[in-house]
Amino acid sequence: MRFGVIGCGDIGVKDAEAVAAADDIDLVACLDPVNALADDIATRFGARAERTLEEMLSRTDLDAVIIATPHDTHEQVALAALAAGKHVLLEKPLAHDLGSARRIAAAAAGAGTTVSVLFPLRADPRFRRARTAVRQGRIGTPLGAAASYAVHKPTSYFRGGFSQRAISSWRLSKARAGGGFLIMNVIHHVDAIRSLLDAECDSVYAEMAPSAIAPEVEDTVAVILRFGQVVATLTGGASVPGGDGQRLHLWGAAGQVRVLPDHAVTSAGEIPPVEPPRAGADPRVTAISRFAAAARDGAAPDVTVRDALAVQAIVTAAYRSASLRHAVRPAELLGEAAAR
């Protein structure tokens, strides 16, 4: 399968590297408004740099595209790619807001091609083993989940990402990005917990504090999600000196499963053993390869558009909750977006 990357900045270059590292797919095209960025990827990975979206999507030797552009451009680019008959893999989130996400979902439903959102944690062996343990009943009936995400983003991040490869102010803008640390980072944990529980979120309560560097968006996040009887807590911050990264675990009546930073399954009363890291493919490489296989076979991808839309609704509910200071039901927001 032949891929193109649209958006060759901070994340786009990682996607290009992942496509190049995969055994069963080829990178043939790349596109970015900053021509030098596309030229760089083309030179490094043997692709061809295109100058317009129309030229890229008209190529008959292009089967699928990865969209790694700012969040507020996802809808325009995805709809054009679907209209051209391409398979589409979007960098998270599905869109910058729920209305745009619903329009992408509607277009995907009638496109006849495969559409997914890239959540690399889904392809991580730690997550996959944890999900198997939960589905085998090894922790009993799930009762709770907790996740934390603590990093330190320098001032430069908001105008150039961690790599400073592409300079832009979109990360500073609530209108363009859709938000800050929640939609940029904590969203991975939202998707992971929903998938581990295999359930829909009933209600969301959130508190947030703005970033001193980018005051339109949040820096510190605390979110409570209810999935039936299960209560999940997610906390995080983007300005944590010496931040210790990601932690995620889920527990039930018979034990607990730890996903991050290391995988372990423990029965009640046991001390959790720590499994040493296992060598294996980069989860991003695995995720993209699995998407390609699903597209080839006409099978459902690991992350369906329905999954991505549900996660978008949870994130939107968290922002609404933080503003209104009370719990919000994601299903009601989906109904509002459909009505509009």
N, C-alpha and C positions, 0 to 999 in steps of 0.2 A: 504494500500500500504506500502511496506517495503523498507526503505531507508538505504543507506550507505553514509557516509561522507568520502571523500578522501581529506586529508589535515586537520590536527587537530590542527592548530595553532591559531593565533589571531582571524580570522573570522570563521574558521571551528568549533571552540567550540561554537560560537554564533549560527551557523547553527544546531549543534547537540542539543543545548538547545531549539531551535525553533521547531525542529522535535519532541522532547520529549514533548513539550508543546501543540502540535496540537492533536486534538481529533481523527483524522481519519487516521493517519499514525504512523508507528513505526520505530524506529531506531534499526537496527539489525546488522550493521557492520560499522567498521571504520578502516582507514588505514593512516599511516604517516611514512615517512622514519625514523623519530625519534620514536622508538617503545613506549617509555614512554608516549608520547602524545596520541597515540592511546589507550594505556592501560588505561590512565586516563579517557578518554571519555567512553570506554567500561565499566569501573567500575561505573562511575557516572550514566550512562543511560541504563545499562543492555544490551549493545550490545556485539558483539564479535570482538576483535581486530585481524585483519588479518596482515600477514607479507609481502605479495606480492600483486601487482595489479592483477596478474593472478588468485591467490587464491580467491581474493575477487569477481572478475567478474565471476568466475565459479560457484558461489553459486546460486542454483536454487530458494532459498528463498529470493533473492534480486531483487526487481523490478526497482529501480531507484537509481541514485547516485547524490550527490551534490559535485561538484568539487571546492574545496577551496584551491588550490595550487597556487604557484607563476605563474604569467601571462604567462611566456614562456613555461610552461609545460601543458597548457590547451589543446593544440592540441593533443599531444601524449595521454593524459589520456582520452580525450573526444572520440577520434577515437577508442580507445580500448574498451571503454564502449559501444559505438554504435555498434561495431562489435559483442559484446557479447549480444546485444539485450536489453540493459538497456535504460530506460528513463534517460535523462541527464539535470540537472540544474546546470549551471555554475555561479559561482560568477563573477560579472562584472570585467573587460570587457570580451568580447567574446574571445579575444586573445591579445598578446602583440603587434602584428602588423597586418596590413590589409591582407597581403598574408596568414598568418596563419588563420585569421578569415574566409577568403573565403574558405579555405580547410575544416574547420569545418562545414561551411554552406553547402558545397557540400556533405559532408558525411551525414549530418543531412537530406538532401533532399531525400536521398535514403535509410534511415535507417528503416523507418516504426515505429519508436518510437517518443516520444515527446521530444523536445529539447527547452530549454529556457535559458535566462540569468536573474539573480536575481538583479532586481532594486527595493528594498523594498518601495521606495517612491511611486511607482505605486499602492501599496496596502494601502497606508496611507489614512485615511478618508478625510483629508484636500485636498489631490490631487484629490480623486475621486469626491468629491463635486465640486471642481473647474472645473474639466473636464465636469461634467454634466451641470454646469452653462454656460460654453462656448458653448457646443453643443446645449443648449436650446436658444442660441442667446441673453443671458441676458447682454452681454457686447457689442453687435453689432458686426460689422466686426472687427476682431482683427487687431490692428495696431502696437503693440509693446510689448516687454517683457523684463524684467530685473531680473537678479539673482546675488546674491553675496554669497560668502562662505569664512568665515574668522575664522581660527582656529590657535592654537599654538601647533605645533608638537615638542616635545623635541628631543634632539640629539639621545636619546635612541630609538626613534620610528623607525629610519632607519635600525636598526639591530634587533629589536624585537617587532615592532608594539607597540600599546599602552599598551598591557598587558605584554609584555616581555615574553610571553609564549614560543615562538619559535624563537631562535636566527638564523639569516640569513642575508646575505648582499644583497639579491636580490633587495630590494627597493632602493639601491644606484646605480643600474645599469640601464642605458637607454636601453641596449640590452635586459635585462631580464624583466624589468617592462614595457617597452614601453614608459616610461616617468615618470613624477612626479605628481604634484597636479592636473593637468587636468585629466589624465587617472585614477587617484586614487579616486578623490573626485568630481571635477566639472562635470565629466561625468554624474553624477546623474541628474544634472540640464539640461544638453544637452538632455538626454532622456526625461525628464519631459516636456520641452518646445516643443520638436518635437511631443510628444504625445498630448499635449494640443492643439496644432495647427492642428494636423492631416495633416501634410504637410511635404514635403521633403525640405531639405536645399539646396538652390541654390549656395551660396558662403560663404566662411569663411575668415575672416581676424583676425590675432592674433598677440599679442606681449607678450613676456614672459621674465622673469628674472630668472637666475639659483639660486639654493639653495646654501647657504654658507656651509651647512653641507654635502650636496650631490650634488656636482657641475655638475654631468652628467645630472641631471634632474631639471625641473623647480620648482620654489617655488611660484612665483607671476605670475598670469595669467590674461590677458584681451582679450576677444574674442568677435567679432561681427559676428552674424549669420544673413543671409538674407533668409527668407522664402517668396518668392513672394514680396508682398508689406510690409510684417512685418519685422522689424529689431529687433533683440534680442541682448542684451548685457549681458555678463557673466564675472564677475570679482571674483578674490579670491586670497588668500594667506595662506600658511601653517606656517608662522612665524609671526603671529599677536598677540602680547601680549594682553591678555584679549579679544581675538577674540569673536565676538558676534554671531557666528554660521551662519545659513543659512537664506536667504531671497529670495523670489521668487514671482513675480506678473506679471500679463498680463493685458493689457488694450485694449479697442476698442472704436469705435465711440460712444457707448451708456453707457459705464461704465468700471469698472475694477474688476478683481478678484485677491484676494491675497491668495497665497497658504501657504507660510512660512513667518514668524514663526507661524502665526495664519490664519485661513480661514475667508475671508469676501468677499462679493459681493456688489458692490456699483454702483448705477446709477449716471449719470453725475450730478455734483453739490452737491451730498450728502457727508456727513462725514461718512467714513466707520465704521460701528459697528464692534466690536471685539467679536467673538464668544468664550465663555470659552472652554477650552480643554474638549473633550469628552472621557470618559472612553471607553476602547475597547482593542481588542487584539493587541499585538505587530505587526506592519506591516510585519516584517520578518516572523512571524508565519502565518499570513494571506497569504502572497505571496507564501510560500511553500505549504500551504494547497490548494490554488487555482491551483498551478501547478499540484499537485497530482490529483485533480479533473479533470483537463483537460486531463491528461494522462489516467486516468481511462475511461473517456468518449470519447476519441479520438477526442477531441475538440482542437481548437487553444489555446495556452497559452496566458496569458496577454501580455507577451513580446515574440514575435516571433523571429526566427533567422533572418528574414528579418529586423525587428526592430533593433536588436543588431548589424547587419552588417552595417546598415545605420548610427547608432551612432558611430561605429568604424571608418567609413569613414569620419564623421565630425571631430572626434578627430584627425585623421591622417591629414586631411586638415589643421587643426589648427597648428599642428607641422610643416607641410610643409610651411604654410604661415609665421610663425614666423622666419623660416630660410630664405625664399626668400624675405620677406618684401613686399609681395603683396597678394591680395586675391586669394584663391584657390577654385575650384569647386569640391565638394566631388564626384559627378558623374563621373568626369574625372579620379579620383583616383581609383574608382571601376572598370572602364574600363581598366586602366593600370594593376591592380591586376589580372583581368580576363585574360588579354593577356599573362601574365607571367605563 
